[in-house]
Amino acid sequence: MLHSKEKWNQRWQEKASNPLTPDPWLLRAMTFLSPGSTLDIACGRGRNSLYLAEKGFTVTGIDISDQGLKLLEQEATNLNLTLNLLQLDLEASVALPQGPFDVILKFFYLQRSLLPIIKEILRPGGVVVLRSFINAESPKNEPGNPAFILNSGELLDIFTGWDILLYEEGLEESQTGGNLTGIVARKPLTTEN
């Protein structure tokens, strides 16, 4: 069995020639985002990081895969974009870069121990954009480990007291596909959470 880093290096190498189109959930969230400091957790090859950098966001991308980050850096150079890229194994050490960030993205990487840290390092008034797999009746492409799958309503519970700008659960037929959930939530200016 491959270690996470090797698994993701192999995956990004295999997908090196695939187009880097931003996730449709990010495109829907753009109405609520303003250029600012952005953290893209588990950014992979950087399809979302590059899109936001092109839109004027200052992006820090983190991932376990040095291969994914190398491909992202090459593409950023080709596009004359500057990104701050960090290779981190978040499962070995739950440590995110110091905030505050104006925007935090987390697409298709579920590590529940990061969620309280994300809430902490997002500045008041900042926006979190999350998309992941969810438990549902007819699984399609979901990961096999239930630790990596959200429960129905779990994101709403996690972000209780925040301004929920977009929320969705259900089957999605995009490139990723499967039973997905997503949330776009704004952190209150004064927090009790």
C-alpha positions in Angstrom: 0.0 0.0 0.0 1.3 3.4 -0.9 1.9 6.1 1.7 -0.3 9.2 1.3 2.5 11.2 -0.3 3.4 8.6 -2.8 -0.3 7.9 -3.6 -0.9 11.6 -4.3 2.4 12.0 -6.2 1.3 9.2 -8.5 -2.2 10.6 -8.9 -1.0 14.1 -9.9 1.7 12.7 -12.2 -1.0 10.6 -14.0 -3.2 13.7 -14.3 -0.4 16.1 -15.2 -1.9 16.7 -18.7 -5.6 17.1 -17.5 -7.0 20.7 -17.8 -6.9 22.8 -14.6 -10.5 24.0 -14.5 -11.7 25.4 -11.2 -14.3 23.4 -9.2 -17.9 24.4 -10.1 -18.6 24.9 -6.3 -15.8 27.6 -6.2 -17.3 29.3 -9.3 -20.7 29.4 -7.5 -19.0 30.8 -4.4 -17.2 33.6 -6.2 -20.2 36.0 -5.7 -19.3 36.0 -2.0 -15.5 36.3 -2.3 -13.3 39.4 -2.5 -9.6 39.2 -3.3 -7.6 38.8 -0.2 -5.3 36.3 1.6 -6.4 32.8 0.7 -5.5 29.4 2.0 -6.1 26.4 -0.2 -5.8 23.2 1.9 -4.9 20.1 -0.1 -4.5 22.1 -3.2 -3.1 19.3 -5.4 -2.2 20.6 -8.8 -3.8 23.9 -7.9 -6.9 24.2 -10.2 -8.6 26.4 -7.6 -5.4 28.2 -6.4 -4.5 29.2 -10.0 -8.0 30.5 -10.7 -8.1 32.7 -7.6 -4.6 33.9 -8.2 -5.6 35.0 -11.7 -8.5 36.9 -10.0 -6.2 38.8 -7.8 -6.3 36.7 -4.6 -3.0 36.2 -2.7 -2.9 32.4 -2.4 -1.1 30.0 -0.1 -1.5 26.4 -1.2 -0.6 23.4 0.9 -0.5 19.8 0.0 1.3 16.6 1.0 2.3 15.9 -2.7 5.6 17.5 -3.8 4.7 16.4 -7.3 1.4 18.2 -7.2 3.1 21.3 -5.9 5.8 21.1 -8.5 3.2 21.0 -11.3 1.3 23.9 -9.7 4.5 25.9 -9.4 5.3 25.3 -13.1 1.8 26.3 -14.2 1.9 29.4 -12.0 5.3 30.4 -13.6 3.8 29.8 -17.1 0.9 32.2 -16.2 3.2 34.7 -14.5 1.5 34.2 -11.1 3.0 34.1 -7.7 1.7 31.6 -5.1 3.1 30.6 -1.7 3.3 26.8 -1.7 4.0 24.6 1.3 4.4 20.9 1.4 2.8 19.7 4.6 1.6 16.3 5.8 -1.4 17.4 7.8 -2.1 13.9 9.1 1.4 13.8 10.7 1.1 17.3 12.2 -2.1 19.2 12.4 -0.5 22.6 11.8 -1.9 25.1 9.3 -0.1 28.4 8.4 -0.8 31.3 10.7 -3.8 33.4 9.8 -5.8 35.4 9.6 -7.0 34.5 6.1 -9.8 36.2 4.2 -10.8 33.0 2.4 -10.1 29.3 3.1 -10.7 26.6 0.6 -10.9 22.9 1.3 -12.0 20.6 -1.5 -12.3 16.8 -1.3 -10.0 16.4 1.7 -11.7 15.7 5.0 -9.7 15.8 8.1 -12.1 16.7 10.9 -9.3 17.8 13.3 -8.5 20.7 10.9 -12.0 22.2 11.1 -11.6 24.0 14.5 -8.2 25.4 13.3 -9.8 26.6 10.0 -12.5 28.4 12.0 -9.8 30.0 14.2 -7.5 31.2 11.5 -10.2 32.7 9.3 -10.5 36.4 10.0 -13.9 37.7 11.2 -16.0 38.4 8.1 -13.9 35.9 6.1 -15.4 33.1 4.0 -14.8 29.4 4.1 -15.5 27.3 1.0 -15.7 23.6 1.5 -16.7 20.7 -0.7 -16.5 17.0 0.1 -18.2 13.6 0.0 -21.3 12.8 2.0 -23.0 9.7 3.2 -25.9 8.9 0.9 -28.2 6.1 -0.3 -26.3 5.3 -3.5 -22.6 5.8 -3.2 -20.7 6.4 -6.5 -17.1 7.6 -6.3 -16.9 8.2 -2.6 -13.8 7.1 -0.7 -14.2 3.8 1.1 -13.1 5.0 4.6 -16.1 6.5 6.5 -13.6 8.9 8.3 -13.4 10.7 4.9 -17.1 11.1 4.4 -19.3 13.7 6.0 -22.7 13.0 7.5 -25.8 14.7 6.3 -26.1 18.2 8.0 -22.6 17.9 9.6 -21.3 21.0 7.9 -24.3 23.0 9.1 -23.6 21.8 12.6 -19.9 22.7 12.4 -20.7 26.2 11.2 -23.6 26.9 13.6 -23.8 30.7 14.2 -22.0 31.5 10.9 -23.8 33.2 8.0 -24.5 30.3 5.6 -24.2 31.8 2.1 -24.5 28.6 0.1 -25.2 25.0 1.2 -25.9 21.9 -0.8 -26.1 18.1 -0.4 -26.7 15.6 -3.1 -25.6 13.8 -6.2 -23.3 15.8 -8.5 -22.3 14.7 -12.0 -19.2 16.8 -12.4 -15.7 15.5 -13.0 -15.5 14.4 -9.4 -19.1 13.2 -9.2 -20.7 11.3 -6.4 -22.7 12.3 -3.4 -21.4 15.6 -2.3 -22.0 18.3 0.2 -20.7 21.9 0.1 -20.9 25.0 2.2 -19.9 28.6 1.8 -20.0 30.3 5.2 -19.0 33.7 6.5 -17.4 34.0 9.9 -19.3 36.4 12.2 -17.6 39.7 12.9 -17.8 38.9 16.6 -17.6 35.2 17.4 -18.7 33.1 20.3 -17.7 29.8 18.4 
